[in-house]
Amino acid sequence: MQDEEIWLTRLFNDHLAGAGNSILGLFNLHAENADRPWANFITMQILVALVIIVFFSILRSRLSVERPGILQQLTEELHGFLKEQSIDNVGEHGPHYLVMFGTIFIFILFSNLIGVIPGFASPTQYAYVPAGCAMLVFLYYNYLGIREVGIVSYVKHFAGPIWWLAPLMIPVEIISHFARPLSLTIRLYANMFAGEKVTMVFLSLTYLVAPAVFMGLHVFVGFLQAYVFALLTMIYVGGAIAHEQEGAHETA
């Protein structure tokens, strides 16, 4: 059963169906309905990307060392918080990867919160979006681990510290690593999907106190899930490069 088109998706399908089919064709994909190739989760991601660009463009135009505004102060506080978290979970080199951590956090946060606005939907309530973010994190931290120590040394740490436990440790580690994208996807998707549906149910019943309470809860969950996703990304990166840092300390 397909979700009902929101107004933005309807606008894309009414006026940009040809462009949508052309984009799908580049990846050898075809829409089930060629007249309506755009889906809610795609158009909402485009909107989120545009909102983020506008947000940081406005922020950049108002940057001031002497008289920082509220928006600048909040952003600096967020940057400082993420930097501290990266040091705590990755190590002294954590800030080197802050661009990735910050990007993941900001994108998921904006995607979570935009659904609070009537007429819009959170892209993260569709499993495709959390799954895409999770796969990006999976590829990213494995790439970092291989880049830091080389593929042979990186694969060796799957065998564990004791060689005779390798036949047991290797399958366990492989399953554990491949379960991470699934865990990240389900956690984010389930929370945002449930939050969106609960809020809509109460909105359909009453327009007074109850919807406001659940919308406030939805905002809180949106912040929390963005933080958890970014935090787990830091932990995975920290684990991938930990053996490289340990080797550096031993050499020193």
Secondary structure as UniProt FT lines:
FT   HELIX           7..15
FT   HELIX           17..26
FT   TURN            27..28
FT   TURN            34..35
FT   HELIX           40..61
FT   HELIX           70..90
FT   TURN            92..93
FT   HELIX           94..97
FT   HELIX           98..113
FT   HELIX           114..116
FT   TURN            118..119
FT   HELIX           123..125
FT   HELIX           128..149
FT   HELIX           151..156
FT   HELIX           157..159
FT   HELIX           163..165
FT   HELIX           166..205
FT   HELIX           209..251
//
